[in-house]
Amino acid sequence: LVAACELVERGRSVLIVDQENEANVGGQAFWSFGGLFFVDSPEQRRLGIRDSHELALQDWLGSAGFDRTEDHWPRQWAHAYVDFA
């Protein structure tokens, strides 16, 4: 969205495609409230927050509730994202 705003400021036309309606524009950023996803980061360790790859994945899978056949790829995405983080 930031890139789109910058392009509009420079006189360019931009089309934004979002899964949400106009009241909730922002996709994942809207739903995450701007949160950041860290796994066992130096900041967490400094603050005494216990975290690990396993805890992060358990939290994600537990809240997502991937229990349908069509959840295969979202589940794979969750695993890959936690591996990356």
N, C-alpha and C positions, 0 to 999 in steps of 0.2 A: 504494500500500500504506500509505503514511503516513496518507492521508485515511481509509482503512478502519480503521486502528488508532485514530485519534482518534474516529471515530464509535462504535466498539465501547466505548471508554472512557466515552463519554457515554450508554451503554445502548442504542444503536441496533443493529439487526440489519443485517448486511452480507453480501452474496454476492460473492465474488471469483472471476472467471472468468479463467483463465490458460491459456496454451498448454502449459505444463509440468506435470509431476506434482508431488505434494506435496514431494518431495525437492528440487525445483528451482524452487520458487515465486519469481516475480519477473520472468519474461519477459525482455525485453531488458536490464533492469537486472542480472539474474542473469548473463547471458552477457557483458555488457560489464564485469563486475567493478566496476561503479560508475564506470566511466570517463566522461569528458566529451569531446565532439566539438567541437574548435575548428579553425577554418581561418584561418591567418595572423593569429593574435590578437596583441595587444600583448605578452602574456606570452611567446609563442613568439619573437617578434622580440627581446625583451629577453634571452632565453636563447640567441639565435643559432640558433634552429631555423628552417630554411628551409621555408616552406610556401606553398601557393597553392591556389586553387580547383581548378586542373587536377591538382595532386598529390593533393589530397584525393579527388577523384573517381576518379582512376586507382587509388588505394589501395583505395577501397571496391569499385569494379567488379572489380578484380583478386582481392580476397579473397572476394567474394560468388560469383563465377563464374556470373553470369547467362547461362546458355547454353541454357535451355529456352524453348520457346514461351510457357509459362505464367509466365515471369519478366518479362513486359512491364511489369506494374504495379509490382513491386518495383524494377525498373530505373528507372522513372519517379520512384518515391519517392526513390531514392538521388540522382538528379539534383536534384530539388526540395529535398531536405534540404541538400545541399551548397550550392545556390544561396542558401538561407536562412541557413546558418551563415556 
